[in-house]
């Protein structure tokens, strides 16, 4: 089945109001549990909501899998009763194909696939929709997590935890900057999304945020750091735009001259953002693949 265009191809989340992260988290936390009641007042059985399938990339670093599993536990805490499952594109089990087959075997009729990815790219555009189209379960494919103010909130929090403090004088602002380290992709829309995330983070920090990449795209993280140093910016930190520990996150942090934030991991805003994408995909116009 041919994948239909996804909502995120038509929606610019960099235009979301700056203070909307708190509003979004409040709305998500106020959502009813996944199974608010088994029957209607008239006795008819209430249908279960679609299962949430979080689609991770997969990594050879064992810390990545444990981090993703812990993040899914946070999602379950925020939405009790919702069926939450994990599927990987590659490298780790369960693979997405096996997760969807397991849902079908258990009689699950509907699922929403939410990519645990921070920008568009080949996996978001092709791999996940094509796998969804082949599944026997009826699926909707959600947008990737970025760009979104909740993602910027998690990035800001990780920087603060690593020791970043706001510039308080004009001189400090002239000397300050942040490099937003991301994985990189040949898909030009991936760089567009990363630049939008950088812009959202810059609005929070009040200093320039420069996107840089661990692989494939330019500038590389070391090149971005050198360029900032040449501009006289010697108060530079690295924000880790990675969902979990792994080779790219480790190499990017090693290049930082000073503060290097941890990956986003299990920050509450990440769990809220996964649920936000799940809720969006359930609205009319989401990408749908009929079984």
Buried (B, 14 or more C-beta within 10 A) or exposed (E): EEBBEBBBEEEEBBEBEEEBBEEBBEBBEEBEEBBEEEEEEEEEEEEBBBBBBBBBBBBEBEBBBEBBEEBBEBBBEBBEEBBBBBBBBEBBEBBBBEBBBBBBEEEBBBBBBBBBBBBBBEBBBEBBBEBBBEBEBBBBBBBBBBBBBBBBBBBBBBBBEBEBEEBEEEEBBBBBBBBBBBBBBEBEBBBBBBBBBBBBBBEBBEBBBBBBBBEBBEBBBBBBBEBBEEEEBEBBBBBBBBBBBBBBBBBBBEBBBEBBBBBBBBBBBBBBBBBBBBBBBBEEEBBBBEE
